[in-house]
Amino acid sequence: MSDHYYTENPQSPSAKTRWTTRIKDVPITFQTAHGVFSRERVDEGTRLLIESAQILPHANVLDLGCGYGAVGVSVLTLVKTATVTMVDVNARAVALAEQNAQINHVDERARTLCGDAVGLLMTDAQCYDVIMLNPPIRAGKDVVFSLYEVARMKLNQQGVLYVVIQKKQGAPSTEDKLLTLFQQVERVARHRGYVVFCARNPR
């Protein structure tokens, strides 16, 4: 069976590669490998998520399903006083997220957790001002919806959840699900079929 980006321990050769991109006109370097999501570039959905989220100074942010840290490391680089926890089931991805925080000199404000996000977060005392999620669509709707549910429980009282998803991959059902969990859900960005939802005021 081939590896997926939600494989816990990828067995494919890692074949690491390093490249630099610009997020909000700031250069950020990433080291990636086989067995992680979008290893050759920051994908359009993730880029839209990063660029449309409003992160206040000193915010405590959760990068839920972090992959190699595209969201978390970008937030740490762009918001100099933010702290970020990055969590993923994929051990190779989490190791890369740690390395990318070091490469970009933001590791002092970064924390990583490896394992099933729902189980890890429900036993962790930390809550967050902002949670950011590009959901693992290929893992199935049940997994995706469970991430929305745990996000609701891990937000601070005034916290905000940002979710990016393609319309053809379930944006309408995501919106419906979020409306069962939050009192306010709005579309804050759209680009090339991607939609970014902002959800607040948990029910």
Residue pairs with C-beta under 8 A, 6 or more apart in sequence:
2 12
3 10
3 11
3 12
3 34
3 35
4 138
4 139
5 35
5 36
5 37
5 67
5 90
5 93
5 136
5 138
6 89
6 90
6 136
6 138
6 139
6 143
7 35
7 89
7 90
8 89
8 90
8 91
9 90
9 91
9 92
10 34
10 35
10 36
10 90
10 91
10 92
11 35
12 34
12 35
13 34
14 33
14 34
14 35
14 92
15 33
15 34
16 31
16 32
16 33
17 31
17 32
17 33
17 39
17 40
18 29
18 30
18 31
18 32
18 103
19 29
19 30
19 32
19 40
19 41
20 27
20 28
20 29
20 30
21 27
21 28
21 30
21 41
21 42
22 28
23 42
23 47
23 50
23 51
23 74
23 77
23 78
24 50
24 51
24 78
26 77
26 78
28 73
28 74
28 77
28 104
29 100
29 103
29 104
30 42
30 68
30 69
30 70
30 73
30 96
30 100
30 103
31 68
31 96
31 99
31 100
31 103
32 39
32 40
32 68
32 96
33 39
33 68
33 92
33 96
35 90
35 92
35 93
36 67
36 68
36 90
36 92
36 93
36 96
37 43
37 67
37 68
37 93
37 136
38 46
38 67
38 70
39 68
42 50
42 70
42 74
43 134
44 191
44 192
44 194
45 134
45 164
45 165
45 166
45 194
46 70
46 71
46 134
46 164
48 164
48 189
48 191
48 194
48 196
49 71
49 132
49 134
49 162
49 163
49 164
49 196
50 70
50 71
50 74
50 75
50 78
50 132
51 189
52 162
52 188
52 189
52 196
53 75
53 130
53 132
53 162
53 196
54 160
55 61
55 75
55 78
55 79
55 82
55 130
56 79
56 129
57 79
57 81
57 82
58 81
58 82
58 83
59 79
59 82
59 83
59 129
59 130
60 82
60 83
60 85
60 126
60 127
60 128
60 129
60 130
60 156
61 72
61 75
61 82
61 83
61 84
61 85
61 128
61 129
61 130
61 131
61 132
62 84
62 85
62 87
62 121
62 128
62 130
62 131
62 132
62 151
62 154
63 69
63 71
63 72
63 75
63 84
63 85
63 86
63 87
63 97
63 132
64 87
64 117
64 131
64 132
64 133
64 147
64 151
65 87
65 88
65 89
65 117
65 133
65 134
65 135
65 136
65 147
66 72
66 86
66 87
66 88
66 93
66 94
66 97
66 112
67 88
67 90
67 93
67 96
67 97
68 93
68 96
68 97
68 100
69 86
69 96
69 97
69 98
69 100
69 101
71 86
71 132
71 134
72 84
72 85
72 86
72 97
72 101
72 110
73 84
73 97
73 100
73 101
73 104
73 106
73 110
75 82
75 84
75 132
76 82
76 84
76 101
76 104
76 106
76 109
76 110
77 104
77 106
82 109
83 109
83 110
83 111
84 109
84 110
84 111
85 110
85 111
85 112
85 113
85 126
85 128
86 94
86 97
86 101
86 110
86 111
86 112
86 113
87 94
87 112
87 113
87 114
87 115
87 117
87 120
87 121
88 94
88 97
88 114
88 117
89 114
89 115
89 116
89 117
91 114
94 112
94 113
94 114
97 110
97 112
98 107
98 110
98 112
101 107
101 110
101 112
113 120
113 121
113 124
117 147
117 150
118 146
118 147
118 149
118 150
121 150
121 153
121 154
122 150
122 153
126 154
127 154
127 155
127 156
127 159
128 154
128 155
128 156
128 159
129 155
129 156
129 158
129 159
129 160
130 159
130 160
130 161
130 162
131 151
131 154
131 155
131 159
131 160
131 161
131 162
132 161
132 162
133 147
133 148
133 151
133 161
133 162
133 163
133 164
134 163
134 164
134 165
135 144
135 147
135 148
135 163
135 165
135 174
136 143
136 144
137 144
137 165
137 166
137 169
137 170
141 170
141 173
144 170
144 174
145 177
148 161
148 163
148 174
148 177
148 178
148 181
149 181
151 161
152 161
152 181
152 182
152 202
152 203
153 202
155 161
155 202
158 200
159 200
160 198
160 199
160 200
161 178
161 182
161 197
161 198
161 199
161 200
162 188
162 196
162 197
162 198
162 199
163 174
163 178
163 196
163 197
163 199
164 194
164 195
164 196
164 197
165 171
165 174
165 194
165 195
165 197
166 193
166 194
166 195
167 193
167 194
167 195
168 193
171 195
171 197
174 197
175 185
175 187
175 197
178 185
178 197
178 199
179 185
180 203
181 199
181 202
181 203
182 199
182 200
182 201
182 202
182 203
183 200
183 201
183 202
183 203
184 199
184 200
184 201
185 197
185 198
185 199
186 197
186 198
187 195
187 196
187 197
187 198
188 196
188 197
188 198
189 195
189 196
190 196
